[in-house]
């Protein structure tokens, strides 16, 4: 990985563009969630308004039922008072009738039957009073019937009241559920908005990095030497030097123009005739012209590692040569058909291309 000392991310412009696409997708996903949550919120608000309306209506009904019940209770109390008064009057009338019977008996007009028997004698004595007694009895019976009727109405009112209370409790629970759903959707919307802001911030940073990445240039002013001769190629990651002095104009992973082909190495723009040197010791396994690469040298460094040096003007080595780091392979040219002179450089592990900038340190 290219050292942070030179202020350049190891991510390629292509990697950044892919990350931008991924973040765009995340933002779109969260915006979709917000839209869905707002729809749920609107639905919950409608339900809340409906439940509040139901509660208000039920409350009014309860108030009406309670008022009617109070009126009936007042009416029942008046009827009960009237009933007690009539019963008292009847009791007094019975007492007076008994006194009439007793007086008649004492005066020698004794009936043929006893005082406590309901015979003709008592009927004759009470004849003058019977109409009044009947009248009172009818009134008492009417009061009882009215009481029964009112009690039935009271029972019905209590039943309606219980049902209204039950309906109001159901409406209250609906209201609570709607309120909870609204709060939950608010929380989820807030969470999505936080994610969107975070991703938008990340996106903004990536655009800055992408612009910087595309505009940045890496200038190499040092050539390879034998400083690390004898060490395994694996151990040299991040310590090696680029094979030629110049400016890196194409990087690993970037698209080649408008095509769907990506760079598998780096291109170092350099003055024609400059030296191209070996970055680490190894043996030459290819030294010839190759279509697309121009004059190409391939070095085997062992353990499956190879480095490729293309676009050379002249090649100075042959297949089978054993070389050390810093040995000259040839000179910079334009044999690979590039628009400018330079060196095309690759690093591979078991034929798989690796980012060469992860293997070099151009600050020393």
Secondary structure, 3 states (H helix, E strand, C coil): CCCHHHCCCCCCHHHHHHHHHHHHHHHHHHHHHHHHHHHHHHHHHHHHHHHHHHHHHHHHHHHHHHHHHHHHHHHHHHHHHHHHHHHHHHHHHHHHHHHHHHHHHHCCCCCCCCCCCCCHHHHHHCHHHHHHHHHHHHHHHHHHHHHHHHHHHHHHHHHHHHHHHHHHHHHHHHHHHHHHHHHHHHHHHHHHHHHHHHHHHHHHHHHHHHHHHHHCCEEECCCCCCCCCCCCCHHHCCCECCCCCEEEEECCCCECCCCCCECCCEEEECCCCCEEECCCCEEEEEEEEECCCEEEEEEEEECCEEEEEEEEEEECCCCCCEECCCCEEEEEECCCCCCCCEEEEEEEECCEEECHHHCECCCC
